[in-house]
């Protein structure tokens, strides 16, 4: 862990002793993400599945409306031709 800048300045001017090795700064790739990453992944997967199901439901509803409208229009045309 890196010390605060004020402590580094105090070390440089000799007000406090340098104590031990200071680790290098870490990068995101060095972090252990572990279980929290898995939980986030499961949550996102569930949300995507919900969105997919909702979209599929909309498609089915639109298809149902379209097919009923088409049948109704065809029925009206047939009735008008028969007159």
Secondary structure, DSSP 8 states (H G I E B T S, - for coil): ----HHHHHHHHTTSS---S-------GGGS--THHHHHHHHHHHHHHHHHHHHHHHHHHHHHHHHHHHHHHHHHHHHHHHH-
